[in-house]
């Protein structure tokens, strides 16, 4: 786990993954909000001779909400593991010290 953590930190792969997860969560949130507003606006402007339209199903918001919550949670767990854990300072100090070879 230490080697994996070191690779994710030094090669900026961890930062790229965190950025991707947060961007994906933001895009899903915006998409869900736009779909909800679109459904509401469409229902207000259209009326049919054959009857009213069914109401908005709030159950359709559950899968995107769960996806957003999981993506943000994973991103914050990665942030904590990579940057805020206890021994992060010792690894940074080890990198900045010049290596001496005998």
C-alpha positions, 0 to 999 in steps of 0.5 A: 500500500505504501508503494501504491500511495507513493506512486499516486503521489509522485506521478500525479495520478492520484490528483488526476483521479480525484479531479476526474471523480469530482468532475464526474460528480459535478456533471451528474449533478448538473445533468440531474438538475437540468433534467428535473427543470426540463421535465417541469417546464415541459409539463407546464407548457403541454396539455393533452386532450387525452388527459394529464401527464403523470407527475415527476417520479422522484425515484428517478433521482435516486440512482444519480444521487447515489452515484454523486454521493459515492464519487464525492466520498471516494474522492475525499477518501483518496484526498485524505489517504494521499495528502492528509494522513499521518506519515505524509510529512515524512515522505515529503521530507525524504524526497527533499533530502539529498541522497548520499551514495557511499 
